[in-house]
Amino acid sequence: MTAQTPAQPATVDSALENAARLLRAAELETNLALMERLDELAASWLSLAHLLMERGS
């Protein structure tokens, strides 16, 4: 059994990195339903990044 490291809190940078990764995956996807879902997930990460930026100001 391997030990799991605790999840790190989300940062603006990590949220933006996740959104970019998901959008790159969506661009390569040929399945329309999956492409749309990846786009929605990316939008969620962008929203989180925005909230984190507001909180940090």
C-alpha distance matrix in Angstrom:
0.0 3.8 6.7 9.4 12.9 15.6 18.0 21.1 24.5 26.5 29.3 32.4 31.3 27.9 29.7 32.3 29.9 28.1 31.5 32.7 29.7 30.3 34.0 33.6 31.5 34.2 36.9 35.4 34.7 37.3 36.2 38.3 36.3 33.1 35.2 36.5 33.1 31.8 35.1 34.6 31.1 32.6 35.4 33.0 31.4 35.0 35.9 33.1 34.1 37.7 36.7 34.8 37.8 40.2 38.2 38.2 42.0
3.8 0.0 3.8 6.4 9.6 12.7 15.1 17.9 21.4 23.4 26.0 29.2 27.9 24.6 26.6 29.2 26.7 25.2 28.8 29.8 26.9 27.8 31.5 31.1 29.3 32.1 34.7 33.4 33.1 35.9 35.0 37.0 35.1 31.8 33.5 34.9 31.6 29.9 33.0 32.7 29.1 30.2 33.0 30.7 28.8 32.2 33.3 30.4 31.1 34.7 34.0 31.8 34.7 37.2 35.2 35.0 38.8
6.7 3.8 0.0 3.8 6.5 9.5 12.4 15.1 18.6 21.0 23.6 26.9 26.0 22.8 24.9 27.7 25.5 24.1 27.7 29.0 26.5 27.5 31.1 31.0 29.5 32.2 34.9 34.0 33.8 36.8 35.8 37.5 35.4 32.1 33.7 34.7 31.4 29.7 32.5 31.9 28.2 29.3 31.8 29.3 27.3 30.6 31.5 28.3 29.1 32.6 31.5 29.2 32.2 34.5 32.3 32.1 35.9
9.4 6.4 3.8 0.0 3.8 6.4 8.8 11.8 15.1 17.4 20.2 23.5 22.7 19.4 21.3 24.2 22.2 20.7 24.2 25.7 23.3 24.2 27.8 28.0 26.6 29.1 31.9 31.3 31.0 34.1 33.1 34.5 32.4 29.1 30.6 31.4 28.0 26.4 29.0 28.3 24.6 25.7 28.1 25.5 23.5 26.9 27.7 24.5 25.4 28.9 27.9 25.7 28.7 31.0 28.9 28.8 32.6
12.9 9.6 6.5 3.8 0.0 3.8 6.4 8.6 12.2 14.7 17.2 20.6 19.9 16.9 19.0 21.9 20.1 19.1 22.7 24.1 22.2 23.3 26.9 27.1 26.2 28.8 31.4 31.1 31.1 34.5 33.7 34.8 32.9 29.5 30.6 31.3 28.0 26.1 28.4 27.7 23.9 24.5 26.8 24.3 21.9 25.0 25.8 22.5 23.0 26.4 25.4 22.9 25.7 28.2 26.0 25.6 29.4
15.6 12.7 9.5 6.4 3.8 0.0 3.8 6.3 9.4 12.3 15.1 18.7 18.6 15.7 17.4 20.7 19.5 18.3 21.6 23.6 22.0 22.9 26.3 27.1 26.3 28.5 31.3 31.4 31.3 34.6 33.6 34.3 32.2 29.1 30.0 30.3 26.9 25.2 27.2 26.2 22.5 23.2 25.1 22.2 20.0 23.1 23.4 19.9 20.7 24.0 22.6 20.2 23.2 25.3 23.0 22.9 26.7
18.0 15.1 12.4 8.8 6.4 3.8 0.0 3.8 6.5 8.9 11.9 15.4 15.5 12.4 13.7 17.1 16.2 14.8 18.0 20.1 18.8 19.5 22.9 23.9 23.2 25.2 28.1 28.5 28.3 31.7 30.7 31.2 29.1 26.0 26.8 26.9 23.6 21.9 23.7 22.6 18.9 19.5 21.3 18.4 16.2 19.3 19.7 16.3 17.1 20.4 19.2 16.9 20.1 22.3 20.2 20.3 24.1
21.1 17.9 15.1 11.8 8.6 6.3 3.8 0.0 3.8 6.4 8.8 12.4 12.5 10.0 11.8 15.0 14.4 13.8 16.9 18.9 18.1 19.2 22.3 23.3 23.3 25.2 27.8 28.5 28.8 32.3 31.6 31.9 30.1 27.0 27.2 27.3 24.3 22.2 23.5 22.6 19.0 18.9 20.5 17.9 15.2 17.7 18.3 14.7 14.8 18.1 17.0 14.3 17.1 19.5 17.5 17.1 20.9
24.5 21.4 18.6 15.1 12.2 9.4 6.5 3.8 0.0 3.8 6.4 10.1 11.2 9.2 10.2 13.6 14.0 13.4 15.9 18.3 18.2 19.0 21.7 23.3 23.5 25.0 27.6 28.8 29.0 32.5 31.6 31.4 29.6 26.8 26.8 26.4 23.5 21.6 22.4 21.1 17.8 17.6 18.6 15.7 13.2 15.4 15.4 11.7 12.0 15.0 13.5 10.8 13.9 16.0 13.8 13.8 17.6
26.5 23.4 21.0 17.4 14.7 12.3 8.9 6.4 3.8 0.0 3.8 6.8 8.2 6.2 6.5 10.0 10.7 10.2 12.3 14.8 15.2 15.9 18.3 20.1 20.6 21.9 24.3 25.8 26.1 29.6 29.0 28.6 26.9 24.2 23.9 23.4 20.8 18.7 19.2 18.1 14.8 14.2 15.1 12.6 9.7 11.8 12.1 8.5 8.5 11.8 11.0 8.4 11.3 13.9 12.5 12.5 16.1
29.3 26.0 23.6 20.2 17.2 15.1 11.9 8.8 6.4 3.8 0.0 3.8 5.4 5.2 6.1 8.5 9.8 10.6 12.3 14.2 15.3 16.5 18.3 20.0 21.2 22.5 24.4 26.2 27.0 30.6 30.3 29.7 28.5 25.8 24.9 24.5 22.4 20.0 19.9 19.2 16.3 14.8 15.5 13.7 10.4 11.3 12.1 8.9 7.2 10.3 10.2 7.0 8.8 12.0 11.0 10.1 13.5
32.4 29.2 26.9 23.5 20.6 18.7 15.4 12.4 10.1 6.8 3.8 0.0 3.8 5.6 5.2 6.2 8.6 10.0 10.6 12.3 14.3 15.5 16.5 18.4 20.1 21.0 22.6 24.8 25.8 29.3 29.3 28.4 27.5 25.0 23.6 23.1 21.5 19.0 18.2 17.8 15.4 13.3 13.6 12.5 9.2 8.8 10.0 7.7 4.7 7.6 8.7 6.0 6.5 10.1 10.4 9.4 12.0
31.3 27.9 26.0 22.7 19.9 18.6 15.5 12.5 11.2 8.2 5.4 3.8 0.0 3.8 5.4 5.2 6.1 8.6 9.9 10.5 12.2 14.3 15.3 16.4 18.4 19.9 21.1 23.0 24.4 28.1 28.4 27.9 27.3 24.6 23.0 23.1 21.6 18.7 18.2 18.5 16.0 13.4 14.6 14.1 10.4 10.3 12.5 10.6 7.6 10.7 12.3 9.8 9.9 13.6 14.0 12.6 15.0
27.9 24.6 22.8 19.4 16.9 15.7 12.4 10.0 9.2 6.2 5.2 5.6 3.8 0.0 3.8 5.4 5.0 6.1 8.6 9.8 10.4 12.3 14.2 15.3 16.5 18.2 20.0 21.5 22.5 26.2 26.3 26.1 25.2 22.3 21.2 21.4 19.5 16.6 16.8 17.0 13.9 12.0 13.8 12.7 8.9 10.2 12.5 10.1 8.3 12.0 13.1 10.8 12.1 15.5 15.4 14.6 17.5
29.7 26.6 24.9 21.3 19.0 17.4 13.7 11.8 10.2 6.5 6.1 5.2 5.4 3.8 0.0 3.8 5.4 5.2 6.2 8.7 9.9 10.7 12.3 14.3 15.5 16.5 18.5 20.4 21.1 24.6 24.4 23.8 22.7 20.1 18.9 18.6 16.8 14.1 13.9 13.7 10.8 8.9 10.2 9.0 5.3 6.6 8.8 6.7 5.4 9.1 10.4 9.1 10.6 13.7 14.1 14.1 16.7
32.3 29.2 27.7 24.2 21.9 20.7 17.1 15.0 13.6 10.0 8.5 6.2 5.2 5.4 3.8 0.0 3.8 5.4 5.0 6.1 8.6 9.9 10.5 12.3 14.2 15.2 16.5 18.8 19.9 23.5 23.8 23.0 22.6 20.0 18.2 18.1 17.0 14.0 13.2 13.8 11.6 8.6 9.9 10.2 6.7 6.3 9.5 8.8 6.4 9.4 11.9 10.8 11.1 14.4 15.6 15.2 17.2
29.9 26.7 25.5 22.2 20.1 19.5 16.2 14.4 14.0 10.7 9.8 8.6 6.1 5.0 5.4 3.8 0.0 3.8 5.5 5.1 6.1 8.6 9.9 10.6 12.4 14.2 15.5 17.0 18.5 22.2 22.8 22.6 22.3 19.3 17.7 18.4 17.1 13.7 13.8 14.9 12.3 9.6 12.1 12.3 8.8 9.5 12.8 11.8 9.8 13.1 15.3 13.9 14.4 17.9 18.7 18.0 20.3
28.1 25.2 24.1 20.7 19.1 18.3 14.8 13.8 13.4 10.2 10.6 10.0 8.6 6.1 5.2 5.4 3.8 0.0 3.8 5.4 5.1 6.2 8.6 9.9 10.6 12.2 14.3 15.8 16.5 20.1 20.2 20.1 19.3 16.3 15.2 15.7 13.9 10.7 11.3 12.1 9.0 7.1 10.1 9.9 6.7 8.7 11.7 10.6 10.0 13.4 15.1 14.2 15.5 18.6 19.2 19.2 21.7
31.5 28.8 27.7 24.2 22.7 21.6 18.0 16.9 15.9 12.3 12.3 10.6 9.9 8.6 6.2 5.0 5.5 3.8 0.0 3.8 5.5 5.2 6.1 8.6 9.9 10.4 12.4 14.6 15.2 18.7 18.8 18.1 17.6 15.0 13.2 13.3 12.2 9.0 8.5 9.6 7.4 4.2 7.0 8.0 5.4 6.2 9.6 9.9 9.2 11.8 14.1 14.1 15.0 17.7 19.0 19.3 21.3
32.7 29.8 29.0 25.7 24.1 23.6 20.1 18.9 18.3 14.8 14.2 12.3 10.5 9.8 8.7 6.1 5.1 5.4 3.8 0.0 3.8 5.5 5.1 6.2 8.6 9.8 10.6 12.7 14.3 17.9 18.7 18.3 18.6 15.9 13.6 14.5 14.1 10.5 9.9 12.1 10.5 7.2 9.9 11.6 9.1 9.1 12.8 13.2 11.8 14.3 17.0 16.7 16.9 20.0 21.5 21.3 23.0
29.7 26.9 26.5 23.3 22.2 22.0 18.8 18.1 18.2 15.2 15.3 14.3 12.2 10.4 9.9 8.6 6.1 5.1 5.5 3.8 0.0 3.8 5.5 5.2 6.3 8.7 10.1 11.1 12.5 16.3 17.1 17.4 17.5 14.3 12.6 14.2 13.3 9.5 10.4 12.6 10.4 8.1 11.7 12.8 10.5 11.7 15.1 15.0 14.1 17.1 19.3 18.7 19.6 22.7 23.7 23.6 25.7
30.3 27.8 27.5 24.2 23.3 22.9 19.5 19.2 19.0 15.9 16.5 15.5 14.3 12.3 10.7 9.9 8.6 6.2 5.2 5.5 3.8 0.0 3.8 5.4 5.0 6.1 8.7 10.1 10.4 14.0 14.2 14.2 13.9 10.8 9.3 10.6 9.5 5.7 6.9 9.2 7.2 5.6 9.3 10.6 9.3 10.8 13.8 14.2 14.3 16.8 18.9 19.0 20.1 22.8 24.0 24.4 26.5
34.0 31.5 31.1 27.8 26.9 26.3 22.9 22.3 21.7 18.3 18.3 16.5 15.3 14.2 12.3 10.5 9.9 8.6 6.1 5.1 5.5 3.8 0.0 3.8 5.3 4.9 6.2 8.8 9.8 13.1 13.9 13.3 13.9 11.4 8.7 9.9 10.2 6.7 6.1 9.4 8.8 6.3 9.1 11.6 10.6 10.9 14.1 15.4 14.9 16.9 19.5 20.0 20.5 23.0 24.7 25.1 26.7
33.6 31.1 31.0 28.0 27.1 27.1 23.9 23.3 23.3 20.1 20.0 18.4 16.4 15.3 14.3 12.3 10.6 9.9 8.6 6.2 5.2 5.4 3.8 0.0 3.8 5.4 5.2 6.7 8.9 12.4 14.0 14.3 15.5 12.7 10.1 12.4 12.8 9.2 9.5 12.9 12.1 9.8 12.9 15.1 13.7 14.1 17.6 18.4 17.6 19.8 22.6 22.6 22.9 25.8 27.4 27.4 29.1
31.5 29.3 29.5 26.6 26.2 26.3 23.2 23.3 23.5 20.6 21.2 20.1 18.4 16.5 15.5 14.2 12.4 10.6 9.9 8.6 6.3 5.0 5.3 3.8 0.0 3.8 5.4 5.3 6.3 10.1 11.2 12.1 12.9 9.7 7.9 10.8 10.7 7.4 9.0 12.2 11.2 10.1 13.5 15.2 14.3 15.5 18.6 19.3 19.1 21.5 23.8 23.9 24.8 27.6 28.9 29.2 31.2
34.2 32.1 32.2 29.1 28.8 28.5 25.2 25.2 25.0 21.9 22.5 21.0 19.9 18.2 16.5 15.2 14.2 12.2 10.4 9.8 8.7 6.1 4.9 5.4 3.8 0.0 3.8 5.4 5.1 8.3 9.1 9.0 10.1 7.6 4.7 7.5 8.4 5.6 6.4 9.9 10.1 9.2 11.9 14.2 14.1 14.9 17.7 19.0 19.2 21.1 23.4 24.2 25.0 27.3 29.0 29.6 31.3
36.9 34.7 34.9 31.9 31.4 31.3 28.1 27.8 27.6 24.3 24.4 22.6 21.1 20.0 18.5 16.5 15.5 14.3 12.4 10.6 10.1 8.7 6.2 5.2 5.4 3.8 0.0 3.8 5.6 8.3 10.4 10.3 12.5 10.6 7.4 10.1 11.8 9.3 9.1 12.9 13.4 11.9 14.2 17.0 16.7 16.8 19.8 21.4 21.1 22.7 25.5 26.1 26.5 28.9 30.8 31.2 32.6
35.4 33.4 34.0 31.3 31.1 31.4 28.5 28.5 28.8 25.8 26.2 24.8 23.0 21.5 20.4 18.8 17.0 15.8 14.6 12.7 11.1 10.1 8.8 6.7 5.3 5.4 3.8 0.0 3.8 6.6 9.3 10.6 12.9 10.6 8.3 11.9 13.1 10.7 11.7 15.3 15.3 14.3 17.1 19.4 19.0 19.7 22.7 23.9 23.7 25.7 28.3 28.6 29.2 31.8 33.5 33.7 35.4
34.7 33.1 33.8 31.0 31.1 31.3 28.3 28.8 29.0 26.1 27.0 25.8 24.4 22.5 21.1 19.9 18.5 16.5 15.2 14.3 12.5 10.4 9.8 8.9 6.3 5.1 5.6 3.8 0.0 3.8 5.6 7.4 9.4 7.2 5.7 9.4 10.6 9.1 10.7 13.8 14.1 14.0 16.6 18.7 18.9 19.9 22.5 23.8 24.2 26.1 28.4 29.0 30.0 32.3 33.9 34.5 36.3
37.3 35.9 36.8 34.1 34.5 34.6 31.7 32.3 32.5 29.6 30.6 29.3 28.1 26.2 24.6 23.5 22.2 20.1 18.7 17.9 16.3 14.0 13.1 12.4 10.1 8.3 8.3 6.6 3.8 0.0 3.8 6.0 8.9 8.1 7.2 10.5 12.3 11.8 13.0 15.9 16.8 17.1 19.2 21.4 22.0 23.0 25.3 26.8 27.4 29.1 31.3 32.3 33.2 35.4 37.0 37.8 39.5
36.2 35.0 35.8 33.1 33.7 33.6 30.7 31.6 31.6 29.0 30.3 29.3 28.4 26.3 24.4 23.8 22.8 20.2 18.8 18.7 17.1 14.2 13.9 14.0 11.2 9.1 10.4 9.3 5.6 3.8 0.0 3.8 5.6 5.4 6.1 8.7 10.1 10.6 12.3 14.4 15.5 16.5 18.4 20.1 21.3 22.6 24.5 25.9 27.0 28.7 30.5 31.7 33.0 34.9 36.3 37.5 39.3
38.3 37.0 37.5 34.5 34.8 34.3 31.2 31.9 31.4 28.6 29.7 28.4 27.9 26.1 23.8 23.0 22.6 20.1 18.1 18.3 17.4 14.2 13.3 14.3 12.1 9.0 10.3 10.6 7.4 6.0 3.8 0.0 3.8 5.5 4.9 6.1 8.6 9.8 10.5 12.3 14.2 15.2 16.4 18.5 20.1 20.9 22.5 24.5 25.7 26.9 28.7 30.3 31.4 33.0 34.7 36.1 37.6
36.3 35.1 35.4 32.4 32.9 32.2 29.1 30.1 29.6 26.9 28.5 27.5 27.3 25.2 22.7 22.6 22.3 19.3 17.6 18.6 17.5 13.9 13.9 15.5 12.9 10.1 12.5 12.9 9.4 8.9 5.6 3.8 0.0 3.8 5.4 5.2 6.3 8.7 9.9 10.6 12.4 14.3 15.4 16.7 18.7 20.0 21.2 22.9 24.6 25.8 27.3 28.9 30.4 31.8 33.2 34.9 36.6
33.1 31.8 32.1 29.1 29.5 29.1 26.0 27.0 26.8 24.2 25.8 25.0 24.6 22.3 20.1 20.0 19.3 16.3 15.0 15.9 14.3 10.8 11.4 12.7 9.7 7.6 10.6 10.6 7.2 8.1 5.4 5.5 3.8 0.0 3.8 5.4 5.0 6.1 8.5 9.7 10.5 12.2 14.1 15.2 16.6 18.3 19.9 21.1 22.6 24.3 25.8 27.0 28.6 30.4 31.6 33.0 34.9
35.2 33.5 33.7 30.6 30.6 30.0 26.8 27.2 26.8 23.9 24.9 23.6 23.0 21.2 18.9 18.2 17.7 15.2 13.2 13.6 12.6 9.3 8.7 10.1 7.9 4.7 7.4 8.3 5.7 7.2 6.1 4.9 5.4 3.8 0.0 3.8 5.5 5.2 6.2 8.7 10.0 10.6 12.4 14.4 15.5 16.5 18.5 20.1 21.1 22.7 24.6 25.8 27.0 28.8 30.4 31.6 33.3
36.5 34.9 34.7 31.4 31.3 30.3 26.9 27.3 26.4 23.4 24.5 23.1 23.1 21.4 18.6 18.1 18.4 15.7 13.3 14.5 14.2 10.6 9.9 12.4 10.8 7.5 10.1 11.9 9.4 10.5 8.7 6.1 5.2 5.4 3.8 0.0 3.8 5.5 5.0 6.2 8.7 9.8 10.5 12.5 14.4 15.2 16.5 18.5 19.9 21.0 22.7 24.4 25.6 27.1 28.7 30.3 31.8
33.1 31.6 31.4 28.0 28.0 26.9 23.6 24.3 23.5 20.8 22.4 21.5 21.6 19.5 16.8 17.0 17.1 13.9 12.2 14.1 13.3 9.5 10.2 12.8 10.7 8.4 11.8 13.1 10.6 12.3 10.1 8.6 6.3 5.0 5.5 3.8 0.0 3.8 5.3 5.0 6.2 8.6 9.8 10.6 12.5 14.2 15.3 16.7 18.5 20.0 21.2 22.7 24.4 25.9 27.1 28.8 30.6
31.8 29.9 29.7 26.4 26.1 25.2 21.9 22.2 21.6 18.7 20.0 19.0 18.7 16.6 14.1 14.0 13.7 10.7 9.0 10.5 9.5 5.7 6.7 9.2 7.4 5.6 9.3 10.7 9.1 11.8 10.6 9.8 8.7 6.1 5.2 5.5 3.8 0.0 3.8 5.4 5.1 6.2 8.6 9.8 10.7 12.4 14.2 15.4 16.6 18.5 20.1 21.1 22.6 24.5 25.8 27.0 28.9
35.1 33.0 32.5 29.0 28.4 27.2 23.7 23.5 22.4 19.2 19.9 18.2 18.2 16.8 13.9 13.2 13.8 11.3 8.5 9.9 10.4 6.9 6.1 9.5 9.0 6.4 9.1 11.7 10.7 13.0 12.3 10.5 9.9 8.5 6.2 5.0 5.3 3.8 0.0 3.8 5.4 5.0 6.2 8.7 9.9 10.5 12.4 14.3 15.2 16.5 18.5 20.0 21.0 22.7 24.4 25.7 27.2
34.6 32.7 31.9 28.3 27.7 26.2 22.6 22.6 21.1 18.1 19.2 17.8 18.5 17.0 13.7 13.8 14.9 12.1 9.6 12.1 12.6 9.2 9.4 12.9 12.2 9.9 12.9 15.3 13.8 15.9 14.4 12.3 10.6 9.7 8.7 6.2 5.0 5.4 3.8 0.0 3.8 5.4 5.0 6.3 8.8 9.8 10.5 12.5 14.3 15.3 16.7 18.5 20.0 21.2 22.7 24.4 26.1
31.1 29.1 28.2 24.6 23.9 22.5 18.9 19.0 17.8 14.8 16.3 15.4 16.0 13.9 10.8 11.6 12.3 9.0 7.4 10.5 10.4 7.2 8.8 12.1 11.2 10.1 13.4 15.3 14.1 16.8 15.5 14.2 12.4 10.5 10.0 8.7 6.2 5.1 5.4 3.8 0.0 3.8 5.4 5.0 6.4 8.7 9.8 10.7 12.5 14.3 15.4 16.6 18.5 20.1 21.2 22.7 24.8
32.6 30.2 29.3 25.7 24.5 23.2 19.5 18.9 17.6 14.2 14.8 13.3 13.4 12.0 8.9 8.6 9.6 7.1 4.2 7.2 8.1 5.6 6.3 9.8 10.1 9.2 11.9 14.3 14.0 17.1 16.5 15.2 14.3 12.2 10.6 9.8 8.6 6.2 5.0 5.4 3.8 0.0 3.8 5.3 5.1 6.2 8.7 9.8 10.5 12.4 14.3 15.3 16.5 18.5 20.0 21.0 22.9
35.4 33.0 31.8 28.1 26.8 25.1 21.3 20.5 18.6 15.1 15.5 13.6 14.6 13.8 10.2 9.9 12.1 10.1 7.0 9.9 11.7 9.3 9.1 12.9 13.5 11.9 14.2 17.1 16.6 19.2 18.4 16.4 15.4 14.1 12.4 10.5 9.8 8.6 6.2 5.0 5.4 3.8 0.0 3.8 5.4 5.0 6.2 8.6 9.8 10.5 12.4 14.2 15.2 16.6 18.4 19.9 21.3
33.0 30.7 29.3 25.5 24.3 22.2 18.4 17.9 15.7 12.6 13.7 12.5 14.1 12.7 9.0 10.2 12.3 9.9 8.0 11.6 12.8 10.6 11.6 15.1 15.2 14.2 17.0 19.4 18.7 21.4 20.1 18.5 16.7 15.2 14.4 12.5 10.6 9.8 8.7 6.3 5.0 5.3 3.8 0.0 3.8 5.4 5.1 6.3 8.7 9.9 10.6 12.3 14.2 15.4 16.5 18.4 20.3
31.4 28.8 27.3 23.5 21.9 20.0 16.2 15.2 13.2 9.7 10.4 9.2 10.4 8.9 5.3 6.7 8.8 6.7 5.4 9.1 10.5 9.3 10.6 13.7 14.3 14.1 16.7 19.0 18.9 22.0 21.3 20.1 18.7 16.6 15.5 14.4 12.5 10.7 9.9 8.8 6.4 5.1 5.4 3.8 0.0 3.8 5.4 5.0 6.2 8.6 9.8 10.4 12.2 14.3 15.2 16.4 18.5
35.0 32.2 30.6 26.9 25.0 23.1 19.3 17.7 15.4 11.8 11.3 8.8 10.3 10.2 6.6 6.3 9.5 8.7 6.2 9.1 11.7 10.8 10.9 14.1 15.5 14.9 16.8 19.7 19.9 23.0 22.6 20.9 20.0 18.3 16.5 15.2 14.2 12.4 10.5 9.8 8.7 6.2 5.0 5.4 3.8 0.0 3.8 5.4 5.0 6.2 8.7 9.8 10.5 12.4 14.2 15.3 16.8
35.9 33.3 31.5 27.7 25.8 23.4 19.7 18.3 15.4 12.1 12.1 10.0 12.5 12.5 8.8 9.5 12.8 11.7 9.6 12.8 15.1 13.8 14.1 17.6 18.6 17.7 19.8 22.7 22.5 25.3 24.5 22.5 21.2 19.9 18.5 16.5 15.3 14.2 12.4 10.5 9.8 8.7 6.2 5.1 5.4 3.8 0.0 3.8 5.4 5.1 6.3 8.6 9.8 10.7 12.4 14.3 15.6
33.1 30.4 28.3 24.5 22.5 19.9 16.3 14.7 11.7 8.5 8.9 7.7 10.6 10.1 6.7 8.8 11.8 10.6 9.9 13.2 15.0 14.2 15.4 18.4 19.3 19.0 21.4 23.9 23.8 26.8 25.9 24.5 22.9 21.1 20.1 18.5 16.7 15.4 14.3 12.5 10.7 9.8 8.6 6.3 5.0 5.4 3.8 0.0 3.8 5.4 5.1 6.1 8.5 9.9 10.5 12.2 14.4
34.1 31.1 29.1 25.4 23.0 20.7 17.1 14.8 12.0 8.5 7.2 4.7 7.6 8.3 5.4 6.4 9.8 10.0 9.2 11.8 14.1 14.3 14.9 17.6 19.1 19.2 21.1 23.7 24.2 27.4 27.0 25.7 24.6 22.6 21.1 19.9 18.5 16.6 15.2 14.3 12.5 10.5 9.8 8.7 6.2 5.0 5.4 3.8 0.0 3.8 5.5 5.1 6.1 8.7 9.8 10.5 12.5
37.7 34.7 32.6 28.9 26.4 24.0 20.4 18.1 15.0 11.8 10.3 7.6 10.7 12.0 9.1 9.4 13.1 13.4 11.8 14.3 17.1 16.8 16.9 19.8 21.5 21.1 22.7 25.7 26.1 29.1 28.7 26.9 25.8 24.3 22.7 21.0 20.0 18.5 16.5 15.3 14.3 12.4 10.5 9.9 8.6 6.2 5.1 5.4 3.8 0.0 3.8 5.4 5.1 6.2 8.6 9.9 10.8
36.7 34.0 31.5 27.9 25.4 22.6 19.2 17.0 13.5 11.0 10.2 8.7 12.3 13.1 10.4 11.9 15.3 15.1 14.1 17.0 19.3 18.9 19.5 22.6 23.8 23.4 25.5 28.3 28.4 31.3 30.5 28.7 27.3 25.8 24.6 22.7 21.2 20.1 18.5 16.7 15.4 14.3 12.4 10.6 9.8 8.7 6.3 5.1 5.5 3.8 0.0 3.8 5.4 5.1 6.1 8.6 10.1
34.8 31.8 29.2 25.7 22.9 20.2 16.9 14.3 10.8 8.4 7.0 6.0 9.8 10.8 9.1 10.8 13.9 14.2 14.1 16.7 18.7 19.0 20.0 22.6 23.9 24.2 26.1 28.6 29.0 32.3 31.7 30.3 28.9 27.0 25.8 24.4 22.7 21.1 20.0 18.5 16.6 15.3 14.2 12.3 10.4 9.8 8.6 6.1 5.1 5.4 3.8 0.0 3.8 5.4 5.0 6.1 8.8
37.8 34.7 32.2 28.7 25.7 23.2 20.1 17.1 13.9 11.3 8.8 6.5 9.9 12.1 10.6 11.1 14.4 15.5 15.0 16.9 19.6 20.1 20.5 22.9 24.8 25.0 26.5 29.2 30.0 33.2 33.0 31.4 30.4 28.6 27.0 25.6 24.4 22.6 21.0 20.0 18.5 16.5 15.2 14.2 12.2 10.5 9.8 8.5 6.1 5.1 5.4 3.8 0.0 3.8 5.4 5.1 6.4
40.2 37.2 34.5 31.0 28.2 25.3 22.3 19.5 16.0 13.9 12.0 10.1 13.6 15.5 13.7 14.4 17.9 18.6 17.7 20.0 22.7 22.8 23.0 25.8 27.6 27.3 28.9 31.8 32.3 35.4 34.9 33.0 31.8 30.4 28.8 27.1 25.9 24.5 22.7 21.2 20.1 18.5 16.6 15.4 14.3 12.4 10.7 9.9 8.7 6.2 5.1 5.4 3.8 0.0 3.8 5.4 5.3
38.2 35.2 32.3 28.9 26.0 23.0 20.2 17.5 13.8 12.5 11.0 10.4 14.0 15.4 14.1 15.6 18.7 19.2 19.0 21.5 23.7 24.0 24.7 27.4 28.9 29.0 30.8 33.5 33.9 37.0 36.3 34.7 33.2 31.6 30.4 28.7 27.1 25.8 24.4 22.7 21.2 20.0 18.4 16.5 15.2 14.2 12.4 10.5 9.8 8.6 6.1 5.0 5.4 3.8 0.0 3.8 5.6
38.2 35.0 32.1 28.8 25.6 22.9 20.3 17.1 13.8 12.5 10.1 9.4 12.6 14.6 14.1 15.2 18.0 19.2 19.3 21.3 23.6 24.4 25.1 27.4 29.2 29.6 31.2 33.7 34.5 37.8 37.5 36.1 34.9 33.0 31.6 30.3 28.8 27.0 25.7 24.4 22.7 21.0 19.9 18.4 16.4 15.3 14.3 12.2 10.5 9.9 8.6 6.1 5.1 5.4 3.8 0.0 3.8
42.0 38.8 35.9 32.6 29.4 26.7 24.1 20.9 17.6 16.1 13.5 12.0 15.0 17.5 16.7 17.2 20.3 21.7 21.3 23.0 25.7 26.5 26.7 29.1 31.2 31.3 32.6 35.4 36.3 39.5 39.3 37.6 36.6 34.9 33.3 31.8 30.6 28.9 27.2 26.1 24.8 22.9 21.3 20.3 18.5 16.8 15.6 14.4 12.5 10.8 10.1 8.8 6.4 5.3 5.6 3.8 0.0
